[in-house]
Amino acid sequence: MSAEAADREAVTSSRPSTPPQTIWFEFLLDEGMLEKHLQKSYPDPSPIQLINQFLEQASKPSVNEQNQVQPPTDNKRNRTLKLLALKVAAHLKWDLELLEKSLTVPVLNMLLNELLCVSKVPPGVKHVDLDLCNLPPTTTMAVLVYNRWAVRTTVQSSFPVKQLKPGPPQLNIMNQIQQEKELTDNILKVLKEQAGDSILVLEGALQLTSDLHVHTIRTLDQIVAEACLANGETESSAVGLCISMDEMHCQVCYDLGTVFFSQGSSTPSAYEKAKEHLFKTSELLSKIGPDPVHCRIDRRRLDGYCQACAVLTTPSDTSELQLTTYGRVHHCIRSSNYQGMIDIFLEDNRTLSLLSHFRHSVLRELYQMAQSGDRNLEEVCFKVCACNTVRNVLEQQVIGVRFHQLLLKPTKERIDFLLEVCARSLNLDQAPEDSKRKMAAFLKILCQNLDDPQFVFMISSHDICMRLLKDEERKLLLDQMRKRSPRVNLSTKPLTVFYDIPASASVNIGQLEHQLILTVDPGRIRQILIELHGMTSDRQFWTVSNKWEVPTIYGGIILSIKDNLTRDLVYILMAKGLHSIIIKDFTHARQLYSSCLELVTEFSPKLRQVMLNEMLLLDISAHKSGIENGGEHPPADLVSRVRGYLEMRLPDIPLRQIITEECVAFMLNWKENEYLTLQIPAALVQNNPYVKLGQLLAATCKELPGPKESRRTAKDLWDVMVQIFCFSNQHKRINDGRVSLIKHRESTLGIMYRSELVTFIKRLSDPLVLTTLISLFVKLHNIVRDDIVNDVTAEHMSIWPTAIPNIVSLQSVDVEAVAVTMKELVGYSLNINSCNHFWLITQADIYFATNQFSAALHFYLQAGAICSDFFNKGVPPDVYTDMVLKRMIKCCSMLNCHTQVAILCQFLREVDYMTAFKALQEQNSHDAMDSYYDYIWDITILEYLTHIHHKRGEIDKRQIAIKAIGQSELNSSNPEEVLHLAAQKRKKKFLQAMAKLYF
C-alpha cells in the first residue's frame, strides 16, 4: 500500500495524536529528511499528522519581554515550517478530498493561503479580477485550488452535522474547542460572502485551453532558491506536476455542479447549471481514463447527482430523457402523461429498479395535486396506489392504509385494473414459488375484504387467480362471501375492520394545513382557517410553516390580536403577500394585501396604516419591475402617495426602513429633485439618513446640467460620504484584562453603515445620479490612494473638493472599502446601462490601476466602439483623450504587443515617435507585427521600419514596409483632406481589428 493510500485509510479513523516535538524539529534541521520519510511505505507520523504539526508550530503566538502575547513572528523558522507543510501537501498531489477529510477548516485555510503566497498571486486584487489566461500556470492552479476548496467548504457547511456526545468537562479543552469553532465560523462566513466570486473564478477557468502545473516538492525548493520576479514568473513557474486541461476542467465542472445543486433549493434555475456541469464532468471523466493525476471524483456520488439533476430539470433531448427511469417518471408528471408513468410503474414491478420510497413520494405528490383542486387525478392516484401495493406484496412489505381507503367504494373498473396489475407484475411461468405464494395470499385477503359477491366472483374467476388458487380455495372464498351477504342474514352487523375506520381528526387537520400552505387565494385561506378553528381551539395556525415571516416590528401588533382566527388570518395574508412580492408575483400579492387591508380596517387603524404602507411598497416594486420590462413613467397617483408617505407624521405607527429607502430611490430615479430639495420637511431630513442622502444627491444632480457647476451642495454630499468611509481604532481586551489587539471598526460619524449605503445605491437607476456617485467615489479613491499615475477618471470630477474634510484625517479613511465600493458601483451601473462610454472608461481605468491590462483594453475599446458605431465613425476626442490613448499604449506594451504600441502612438495629438521607435526595436512581440503595417499612415514611422528591418537583414519585412510607404494616398504632396481620410481609414480598420481581438 502506498503512502497516499495508507493516509486515505487513516481518514476514516479518529484523528491521530500529535507527534513529539523532536520529530518536526529533526525535519527542520535536515532538509532531505522529509522526502526520505514520505517515501516510506507506512510513514509514522503520517503526512496529515505532519501538516498539522508543522502549521501548529508555525502559528504559535510568541511572548515578548513584558510577557505579552504577540501574533506569530515572521521568522526563518516559521517560514521553513510552512514550506514543509506545503511540501507534504505537494506530496499528496493537493488532493482536496483527502485534505478536507483530515484537516480542520482553519488549518486548511492557512495551508492554502500559504500556497497562494508562494505562488505569487497578486496581493490586494480579488481573484475574480485576475486574468487567468495571462498568469503563470502554477499561479493559476493555486487560485483554482483555493477557490475549489472555498466552494466545496461552503457546500459542505450546508449539510447537517451529527453532534458528538460530549465527554467529561475539561475547561482547557472546552476553551480550545470553542476557539476553534469561532475561528471556523468566521472563515465560513467569509467564504460564503465570497462564494459568488469563487464561482465566477471557476467558471472563468473553464475558458482556459492549455495544461496547468501544480507545485511539487522540487518546485517549492526552487522557489526558495531562486530570486523571484514579479507575479511569480520564475523558472519554476512553468514546471511542476502537469495537470491536463481535461482533468482541470473535469474537477472544476464537478465542484461547480455541486455548488449549483446546493443552491437549487432556493433558486430552482440553478439545477439547470448543475446538470450542465455534472453531465460534462461525467463526459470528461470517461475521456480521462482510470488513472488521473489530480482529479479525484467519487463516481457513485457523481452518478447520484446526475440522476437527481435529470429528475429536477426538464430534459433537453430524447437521449437525456432516457438516461434514468427516475427522469422518465418526472417528465411524465410534468407533461401530464400519467398513463406513461403508470406503464413505467407496471414495468418496474418486474424489474424492481425504482426505490419504494421514491414510488411512494410520487403518490404523495399526486395526492397533493388532487387535493389542490385537480379532481381528475383521483383515478390516477388509485392506479399508482394499486401498482405500489402489488410491489409491496411482492417484497413482503406492509400494505398501506391508503389502498384500503380507496377500496371502500370499489368499482368494476378499479377491480379490473387491479387484476391487470397483478397479472403484469408476475410472470407465472418464470416467477419463484415464494412470489406466487405472496400473490395468492394477497388475492385471498382481497376477496375476504370485499362485500360485493360480484367483485369476489370477478377476482376468483380471473386467469391469475385460477392459476394461483386451487379450486377448493376459490370455492371456500365464495361460500364465505355468501354467508356475509345481507341476503343471508340482514340483522347481522359486519365487524369493523381496520381499513373501514375513517380518517382521524389529526389526518384531516394535516391535510387542511397542507392546503393552507399551498394556496394563495385569500377566500380559500379564510375558509380553511374557519374549518381548522372549528376542529380545534388550542392551535396557532400562523406557525404551520416556518417560511411565513413578517417584519419584526409588525409581529407584536399582529400577535396581540385577541381573536385567534383573525390573528392567524392577518399574519398569514401578510406573510404570503411578502413572499409573493419577493418572487415578483404582484397579482397575488395585491389580492392578499387587499383582503388583509379590508379585514384590519374593521378593528385596527394602526394595522390599516401598516397595510397602506406595505401596499405602497408593493406598487413601487411592481412599477420597478414593469420598467425593467419596458414600462413607462409612474402615474401621478403613485408619486403623490410616495410624497404622502415621506411626509407622514402618525404616532405609534411602525415604519419599515426599506419603505423609506424605496421611496427616496423612487423620487431620485424619476427626477423629483425639486421636491427632495425644496419641499420635503426639514425634520424628516434631520431624522432619516436616507432622506438626507437623497436630498444631497438631488441638490447636486439638479445643478450639474447648468452652465456653472455649484460646489456648495457637492461639498455637503462629499463630507457625508467621506464620514461613512472612516473607521475608528478600538482596543480589544482579553480575559486577563490586558490590551492585546487593535481592531478597525466603522466610525460613528457616518449617517449610515457602508453596507446600508451600498444596498441603497443598488436601488438607484437614474443615469445622472449614478454618474454623480461614480465621480464622487472615483475622486475619493484618487485622493486616498495618492497614485497619480494610476488615477481613475470619471465625468463631472471637477465639482468635488480636492481634499477630505478637516474633521477627519486621511489615515482614518478606509482605502480598501472605498476601492471595493467604487468597483461595485461601476459594475452595477454597467449592468443597468452597458452603453455608457464614460462608465466604460472608468471601468477600464480601474482595471488599468490594478494591472489587469487585457481587461482594461477590452473596456477602452468597448467605449470607443459604442461612440463610433463600431469605429465606422470617428471616436470623439473627449472619449479617446491623450491620457486614455497613452494608457492603451501602456496596456499593449505590458502585453508585449509592440507593433500595436507604435500604431497607437499615431493617434496622439502629437505623435510620440520616441515610444513608437522604442517599441519597434523590440523583437519579441506577441502581436501580428508586419501584418499591422497597413494600418500605419505616418511616413516617419514607416521609414524607421524600413531602416530597422534593413539593419537586421529582414528583407521580407522591409519589402512590406516599403510597399506601405508606396501607397499613393500617403504621398506627402496630397491635399490635407486626402491625408486625413487615409488616416481615418486606417484608424477604423485597426480599431476594428483590435476589437475583434479583445472582445
N, C-alpha and C positions, 0 to 999 in steps of 0.2 A: 504493500500500500504506500502511495506517495505521501509526501508531507502535506500536500494540499488536501488529499482525500482523508488523511488522518485528522486534519483540522476540521473538515466538514463534519466528520463523525462526532467530533467533540462538541459541536454546536448544540446537539440535542441534549447533552448532559448539563448539569449545573455549572455555573461559572467557576473556572479553576482558581485555585489560590494564587496569590501573588508570589512570584519567585523571590528568593532572597536578594538583598541589595547587592551582594557581591557579584551576582550573575550579570546584572546590567552594567556594573562598574567595570567588569572584565571586558564586555563588549565595547565600552567607551575607550579603554586603553588599547585594545588590539583591533585595528580596523578590519583585518581579514578574518577575525574570529566569527563574525556574524554570518558570512557566506558559508563557512565550513559548517556552522551549526545548522543552518537552514537546509543543507544538503543531506542531513541525516534522514533515515527512514522514519524514525519516530522521535523528532526533536523534543526535548524537555528542558526548559519550558517551550510550549508550542508558539507558533508565530503570533497568534492572537494574544497570548499572555505577554509576549514581548512588546507588542504595540501598546497595550495597556500600561506596562511598567515604564516604558520609555516616556510616554506622554504624561504619565502621573508624576514622574520625577521632574520633567521639563516645566510642568505647570505649578510646581510647589511654590507658594509665596515665600519671600525672603523676609528676614528680620534685620532692621538696621541697628546702629549702636544704641539708639534710645529704646530698643525693644519694641519698635513699632512694626506692624505687619505691612509689608510692601508687596506690590504685584511682582510676579516672576521677572527676574532680570534677563535682559537680552545679552547673555554672555556666550562664550565659545562652547561651554559645557552644554547649555540648554539647546543651542543651535545644533550641536552634534547629536543630542538625544532625539530631537525632532527629525533630523536627517535619517537616523537609524530606524525610526518608526516608518518613515516614507519608504525606506529600502525594504522593510518587511512587507509592507503593503504592495510594493512593486513585485516582490517575490510571489505574492498571491495573485498577481496579474490584475490588481484593482477590481477584484470580484466583489461587487457591491452586495450581492445576495449573501455571501459569506460574512462580509464585514458588518452588514446591518444586523444579522442574527447574533453576532458575537460581541459587538461593541455597543456601548450606550450612545445615545444621540449626542451628548456633549463631547465625548471622546472622538467620535467620527467627524463631528463638525470641526474640531481642532485639526484633525488629520487632513481633511480635505481643504481647509483654509491654508494649511502649510503647503499642500500641493499647488494651490493657486499662486502662492507667493513664489515658490521655487520655479514655477513655470512662467514667471514674469507676466502674469495677467495685468494689464494696465490698471494701476490703482486709481480710485476715485471715479471710475467710469462704470456705469451699470452694464451688466453682461448683455442686456438686451440692445445696448447701443454699440456693442462691438461688431466689427465686420469680420465674421469668422473666416471668410474666404482669404483675407489678407493677413491672418495671424499664422505664426509658425504651427506646424502640425501638433507638437506636444502641448503648446498653449491652448489650441482649440480643443484638444482632447481633455485637458484639465478642466476647462469651462464646461464641457459636456458632462464629465463625470460628476462635477459638483451639482449642476442643475438637474441631472438624472436623480441624484440622491435627494435633492430638495423635493422634487415632485413625488418620489417614492415614499419619502418620510411623511409628507403631507397626506398621502393616501393611507398609509399605514396607521397614522394617528387617528383617522376617522373610524377605524374598526374598534369594536368593543373589546376591552381587555379584562380578563378574569383577574380579580384581585387575589393576591396571595394571602394565605392565612398568616396573620402576624404571630411572631414568636414572643418569648418573654421580653418585656420592655427594657431596652438599654438606652439610656439617654444620649450617649455619644453617637451610637449607631443611628438612632432615630433622627438626630440633628443632621447627620451626614446624608441620610436618605431624603430628608426634607429639602436640604440644599440642592441635591442632585435633581429632585423633582422640579423645584423652582427654576433651575437653570434649563432643564429640558423644556419646560413650559414656555420660557422666554424665547428659546431657539425656535420652537414650533410656531410661536406667534409670528416671528419674523419671517419664517419660511412660508407661512400661509399668506402673509401680506405680499410676499414677492412671488407667489405661485404663478400669477399671470405672466410676469416677466420670464420666469423659468420656462413656461410653456412656449412662449414666443422664441426663446433661445433654441429650444429643442426643435421647434418647427423650422427655424432657420437652418439647423444642422441638416435637415433633410434635403436642402438645396446643394449641399457640398457634393462634389463629384470626384474627389480624389481620396486616396487612402490617408489614414491618420497614424500617428505614432504615440505610444504611451511610455512614460518613463520606466526604465529598468534600473537595476542596481548600478549598472555600468554608466548609464547616462546621468544618474544622480551624482556619482563620483566625478564625472566630467564637469558638471555644473559647479561643483565646489572648486575644482582645479582651474577652470578657465576664468578669464576676465570677461564677465557677462556684458553684452552690449544691450542697447535699448530694446524693449519689447521681447526679450528672451531670444534674440536672434544670434544664438551661439552656434558653435559647430554641432552641439548635441541636440539642437532643436529639430534637426531633420532625421535623427536616428532614434533608436529605441525599438520597442516591440511594435511591429507593424500591425495595425488593425485595418482590415479591408473595409472598403466603403460599404459593402453589403452587410457585414457584421455590425458596423456602426449604425447603419440605417435600421437594421433589424431590432437592435436593442433599444434605440430611441423610439421607434414606432411602438414597441411593446409598452414602454413606460408612458408614452403619450396616450396610448389606448386605455391603460389602467386609470390614468388620472381623469380622462374624459368620461370613462364609465362611472367613476365615483361621483362626478358632477351630474350624471344623468337623472338622479332622483329629484334634484331641484331644477335642472334645465334639461328637459327631455330631448332637445335637439342635440345635446352632447353625445347621445348614444350613436347618432349617425357618424360623428367624427371618430368615436371609439371603434365602431365597426370598421371604418376605412383603415385605421391604423392597425388594428388587430388582424384583420384579414391580410394586410400587407406583411405583417410580421410572420404569419403562417407561410406565406408565399416565399419570403426571403429565407426562412428557416430551412425549408426543403432545398433551397438553392445552395445554402452554405455547406450543408453536409453534416455528418455526425460528430465531427471533432473540431468545433470552433475554437479560435484562440482566446477570444474575450467574451463572446456572447454567452450568457447564462440565463436560459429561459425554461421554466417548468412547462413541458409540453402539455401535460394534462390540465394544468391551470389555464394555459392559453386556449385549449380546446373548449374548456368551460366558458371562458369569456366569449369565444366566437359563437357558441351556441346561444348564450344569453343575448348577444347583440342581434343574432338572427331572429330571436323571439321579439325583442323590444323595438325593432326598426322595420320599416317597410322594405321588402326585398327589391333589389334593383333590377334583377333579371330572373329568368326561369331557373338557371343553374343554381343561383343562390337560394332560391325558394326551396329547391330540392335538397339543400345542404343537410338539414336536420328535420326530423319528424316534428320536433317542437316548433320550429319555424313554420312548418306547413299548417299546424294546428292554429297558431296565432294569425296566420294570414287568412285562414278560413273565417275566423271570428271577425277580423277587421272587414273583410269583404262580404260578411253575412252569408257566406257559403256554408250553412250549417249541415247540409247533407254531406258535403265533402268531409267535414270534421267528424261526423258520425261514422262515415266509412273508414276514416283513419283509426277511430277507436275500435271498430269491429275488427280491423286487420291487426291492431295491437293486442287484442285479446288472445291472438295466437302467437304473435312474435314476442310479446311482453317487453317491448323496448322502452315504453314510456313509464316513468315512475308513477306509483299510485298516488302520491301526494300531489303531483302535477295534474293528474286527471281530476282529482277532487277539487283542486283550485280552479280549474276550468269550469266545473259545475257550479262552484260558488259564484264565479264571475257572471255566469248566465243567470243565476238566481237574482243577483243584484240588478242586472239589466231588466229582468222580468218585473221585479218589484218597483223599479223606477217608472213603470208605466207601459212597457212593451209586452202586452198580454200574448202576443203571437209566439213568444218564446217558451210558454208553459209546456207545450208538447215537446219542444226541443230539449227542455230540462228533463222531462221524463225519459226520453230516448238516451240521453247521455247518462242519466242515473241508472238506467237499465244496463247499459254497457259496463259501467263501473261496478254494478252489483255482481254481474256474472264474472267479471275479473276478480272480485273479492272472493267469490265462491271457489274459483279455480285455485286461488292462492291461499284458501282456508282462512280468510280474514272475516271479521265481523261484518254483517250486513247492516248498513246504516239505517237510521230511523227515517230518513227522507224517502227511501224506497217504499217502506211500509205505508207512509202517509200518502204517497202518490197512488198506491193501490187501494186506498179506502173507497175510491169510486172507479173501479175498473171498467174498461170498455173493450169491445171486441178488437178494436184497432190496437189498443195497448197490449192485450194478451198476444195478438198475432206478432207484434214487433218483438216482444219479449222472447217468444219461441224462436223467432228468426235469429235473435242474438245468441241464444243457446246453441242453435244448430251451426251458426257460422263460427262460433268461438271454439268448438270442439270437433276435431276430425275423428269420428268414431272408429275409423279403420286404423288410425295410427296412434291415437291417444293412449296413454298408460291407464292401467286399471284404476289407479288412485284417482285420477281426474274424472273417470267415468263414475266412480262411487260418489264423489263430491257433487257432480251434476245431478245424479239421480236423487240424492238426499235433498238437494235444493228444490227439485220439481215436486217431490212428495210434500215438503213443507209448504210450498206454494199452493198446492191443491188443498191441503188441510186448512189453510187460512182464507180460502175463498168461500163466500156464502152462496154464490150462484152456481147451481149444478151444470148450467150450460157452459160456463167457463172451465169448470173442472173437466167436463167431457172434452172440450177443445184441447186441453193440455194432455189428457190421458190418451187421446186418440192421435196425437201428433207423432210423426215418424220417430223423432228423437226419444220421446217418452216410451214408445213401444219397443225401441231397441235397448233402452237402459233399464226399464222396469219389467219385471215378469208379469204374466197375466194375472197371477194371484194378487200381486201388489196393486195392480191397477183396479182389479175388481173390488179389493178392500177399500180403496180410496173412494170409489163410487158409493159403496154401501155406507161408509161413514158420512158422506155428503148427504145422502138421502135421510139419514137419521137426524141430521142437524137442520134439515129443511123445515120451514114453517108448516108445510102440509102434513108433516108427521105429528108435530105437537106445537100448536100455536102458543100454548101457555109457557113453553119452555123459554127462559131468558138466557141467551147465549152468554158464556163467560167473557168477561172483558180481557182482551189480550193486549200486550204491550203497545203494539202499533195503533190500537184504537184510541189511546189516550190523546186528547187534543193538545196542541202546543201550549206550554205553560205561559204564565203572565210574563216571566222574565224573557222568554223567547220573543214574545210579541213586542215587549219594550225594546229589546235589542234590535229587532227589525225596524221599528219606528225610528230609533236613534240613528240607524244606518241611513234611512231615508232623509232624516233631518240633516245629516252631514252632506249628502249629495245634492239636495235640491237648492235652487236659488230663487224659487218663486215665493214671494212674500206671503201670498194667501195660503200656499201649501205649508209653509213654515208655521204659520199661525195655527192651522188645523192640526198639524202633527203635535204641536205643543199642548193644545187643548186635550187631545187624546192621551198624551203622556201624563199630564197632570190629573186626568181622570182616573188613571190606573194607580198612581202613587202620588203621595203628597209630601214625601220627605226627600225628594231628589232635586238637585240643582242641575238643570239640563244645559246651562251655558258652559258647563265643564266637560261636556261629552267629548269634544275634540280639542286637543292641545294646540291645534292650528288656529283656533279662534282667539284672536288677540285684539284688544282695543287699547288705545293710548292710556298710560297710567293715570294721567290727570283726569280722564273720564271715568276710569274704573270705579273710583269711590262713589261718584254720583249715581252711576247706574246700579251698583250693587246695594245702594241704600234704599232702593225702591222696595216698598214693603210687600206688595203683591208679587208672589213668586212667578206667576205666569207672565206678568208684564215685564218683570226684571229679565227673565230669560229671553223674552221676545225682543226687547230693546237691545240687549247685549248681542244676540245672535245676528240681528239685522245689521247692526253697525259693523260687527266683525266680518260678516260676509261681504258687506259693501266695501270695506277697506281692502279686502283680498281681491275683489273684482277690479278695483282701481289699479292694483299692482299688476294684474295680468291684462290690463287695458280692455276689460270687458265693461265699457262705460254704460251700455244699455241696461244691463242687470244691476250695476251699481246705482244707477239713477232710480230704478224701480225700488230697490231695497231702501235707499235713503228716503225716498218719498213716503214710503209706508211707515218708516220709523218716525219721520217728521210729523206725519198725521197722527201717529199714536201719542208721541210725547207732548204735542200741543195741548192735549186734553188735560194734562195734570202738572206739567213742569215747564215754566217759562225758561228756566236755565238750560234744560236739555234742548228746548226748542231752538235757542240761540246757538247751542253747540252744533246741532244738526244743520242749521243755516250756514254756519262757518264751514262745516265739512262739505256741504253741497257746493259752496263757492270753490273750495279746493278741487272738488270733482270737475266742475265746469272749466276751471283753469287747465287741469290736466287733460281733459277731453279736447279743449281747443288747441293745446300744445301738440297733442297727438295728431290733430287734423292739419296743423301747419306743416308737420313733417310729411304729411301725405298730400300737400298742395292746397292747404286751407287758405282762407282769406283773413282780412283784418277782423279783430274781435268785435262783436256787436256793442253798441253804446251801453246797453244794459249791463253787460259784464264789466265794462270799465267802471261804470257807476257803482256797482256792488263792491269792486276791489277798493275804490276810494272810501266807500262807507265802512268797510272792514278796518282800513287803516285808521280811520277817524273815530272808531267805535270806543266809547268810554262806559261800558256797562260794568258795574262792580260785581265781583264774585263769579264772573264768567271765566272758566278755564280756557286759556288760549294756547294752541299748539304753535311752537316756533316755526315749524315747517310751513304753516299757512302764511305767516308774515313774510318768510323768505320768498315763497312763490309769488305773493302779491307784489313785493318790491321788484323782483325779477321780471314779472309781467309788465309793470309800468316802465321799466327800463327797456325791455325788448320792444315795446310799442311806442317808444319815444315820448312818453308822457313827462318830459323833462320840466315843463313849466309847472306842473302840479307838484312834482317832487321838490323843486327848488323854492317855490313861492307860496304854495297853498297848504302844504302839509303842516299839521300843528307842531309848534316848536317843542312842546313837552314830549311828543312821540319821538322826535329826533333825538332828544337827550336820553330817553329811557330805553330805546331799542337800537342796538348796534347795527342791525341790518338796514333799518330806515336811515340811519345816519350815513352809512356807507353808500346807500342808494342815492341819497341827496347829494353827496360829494361827487359821485360818478356822473349824475345828471347835470350838475352845475359845470363840471369840467367838459363834458361832451357838448353841452349846449353852446359853449363859446369856441369850440375847436373850428367849426367851418367858417367863422368870421374872419375879417381881414387882419385883425390883431388878436393873437392868442393871449388870453389872460393867464397870468401866472399865479394870481392870488388863490383862486379856487383849486388850481393844480397843486399849489403848495400845501393846502389843507389836506387834500387827499394823500399827498406824499407823506406828510407827517403821520397820518393814521396808519398807513401801510407799513412804514418803517418800524413803528412801535409793535406791530403784530409780529414782526420777524426778529424781534430782540429776544435774548434769553438772559436769565439771571443765574448766578452761581449759588448753589446750595450745598452745605456740608452734610454728609451722612454720618450718623453716629452708630458704632457697632455696640454689641451687648455691654461691653465694659465701660461705655461712655466716651471712649476716645474718638476723635475725628479721624476717619480713615480715608475717605474719598471726597472728591468734589464733583457734583453732578450738575450738568447744564439743564435747566428747565426753562420753559417758555415764560417770558416776563409777564407780569400782571398789568403792564402799561397798555397792552393792546386791548382794543374793544371786543375782540373775539379771538378764539384759537385759530391756528393756521389751518387745521383740518376743517373747521367750520367755514373758513374763508374759501378754501378750495371747493367744498361742496356747494357753496353759494355761487361761485363763479361758474360752475358747471350747469347752473340753471339759466345762464345768460345765453343769448343767441344774436343780439344786435351787433352787427359788424363794427360800428363806431365804438361801442362800449368795450368790445373785446380788443380792438386796436388800442384804445386808451390804456387798458390794463397791461397789454403786452409791452407797450412802450415804457410804462412805469417800471415793470419788473426788469426789463432789459437795462434801463438806466440804473436801477438799484444794483443789479448784478454787475454792471461795469464798474460802479464805484467801489463796491466791497471787494471785488476781485483785483482791481487795480492792475490790470494787464492790458495796456493799450493796444498791444499788437493783436490780441485776440478779442477785442471789443466786439460785442454783438450789436447789430443795428436794427432799428425799427422806425416806423412812421411816427411823427409828432414827438420826437425826442427832445426838442428844444423847450418844451413847456415846463420841464421838470427842473427842480433845483440841482445844483452841481455838487451838493454835499448833503450829508444826513443832518437831521435836526440837532440842535445843541443839547437837548435833554437826554440824548443817548450818545454813546461812544461808538466809534467804528468797530471796535473789538467786540461789542455786545451784539452785533448783527449776525445772525446765523447764516453764514455764507452758503452752506450746503442746502439749507431749507429754501433759500432764495433761488438757487440754481434749479432745484427739483421742481419748485412751483412754476418757475418760468418755462421749463420744458413741458410740464403737464399742461399749462395754459396754451402754449403754442400748438401742441399736439391736439388738444381738444378743439381749438379754433379751426385747425385744418380739417378735422373731421366734419365740422359744420360747413365749411366752405374751402374746398381744396384748390380753388382757383384764385385765391387772393395772393397776388405776387409779392406784396410786402411781407405777408406772413411766411411765404415760402423762402424769401431771402433771410428772414430771421431764423427759420429752422436750419437753413444751410449754414449760417454763421455759428449757430450752436454746435453743429457737427464739426465745423472748422476749428472751433476753440478747443474741442476735445480730441483733435487729431483723427477724426473719422473722415478722411479726405474723400473717399469714394462716395459716401453718403452725402457729403457736402456738395460735391459736383452734381449729384443727382438732383438736388433741390435747386441749385443755382440754374441748371439747365431747364428744370421744370418751370421756374419763374419766368425765364426768357421765352420759353415755348408758349406759355399762356398769353403773354403780352403781344405776341407777334404771329399768331395763327400758325404755330409750329414753325417759326422762323421764315415764313413766306413774306412777312413784312419785317421792317427793321425793328430791333428791340429798342424801346425808348431809353434815352440816356439816363433817366432818373432810376431805371431798374438796373442796367449794367453800367454802374458808375465805375470810375477808375479803381476804387477800392475793391468792388466786387470782382472786377476783372483781374486785379492783382492776386486776390485770394484764389480765384480759379487757376491762375498761373501757378501759384504755390501748390495747390492740390495736385495738378498734373506733374509738377516737379517731384513731389513726395511719392507719387505713384510711378516714378521713372518713365513718364510719358513725355520725353523731352521735345519731340517734334511738335506735339500739341502746345507745349510751352512757347515755342518760337512763333507758332501761328497766332496764339492769343496775344503775344506782345504787339502784334499789328493793330489789335482792337483799341489800344490805349490812345488817348488824345495825342500824346507824343510817343512815338514808337520807342520801346525800350530795347535798343539794339544790344546793349551790354548783356542783358539777361538772355536775349534770343541767341546771341553768339555763344555765350557760355553753355546754353542748353544744347546747341547743335554740335558742340565739341564732344558731348557725351556719346560714347559708342555703344553703351549697354542700355538701349532704350526698349521699353516694353510696349510701345505703340507701333503703328504700321509704317513709321519712318517715311521712306521715299514715296509711298503711295499717297502721302498727305501733301506732296509738293504742289499739286494742282490747286491747293487752297491758299497758297502764298501769293500775294499780289505786290508785296514790297520788293522792288528790284534790288535794293541793297542786300536784303536777306538772301535772295536767290543768288546774287553774285558771290556772297560769302559761302553759300553751299557749294557752288562750283569750285571755289578755291579750296575748300577743306576736303572735298572728295578727290580733287586732283592731287592734293598733298598726301592723301592716304593711298592713292593708287586705285581708288574705287571708280573705275571707268564707267560702269553701267549707271551707277547712281549719278555721276557727273553729267551723263548724257540726259538723264531725266530732268535734272535741274536746268540744263541748257535749253531743253525743249520748253520748259515752263517759262523761261525768260523770253523765248522767241515768240510767244503768243502776241498777236498784233494788238489786242486790246490793252496790253500792259505797256505799250510804247509810250515813253515819257513825253512824246510830242503830241499825243492825243489831247483833245479838249478835256477840261476838268470833269465835265459831266460823264464822258466815256470812262475815264479812270474811276470815277465814283461808282458807276454802275458795275464795273468789273470787280471792284472791292466788295460791293454789296452782294453780288452773285456768289463770290467765294465765301463770304461770311455765312450766307444762307446754307450753302452745301456743307460747310464744315460743321456748323452748329447742329444741323440735322444728323450728320454722321455721328457726332458726339452724343446726341440724344439717344440714337439707336443703340449706342454702346453702353450707356449708363442707365437707361430706363429699364 
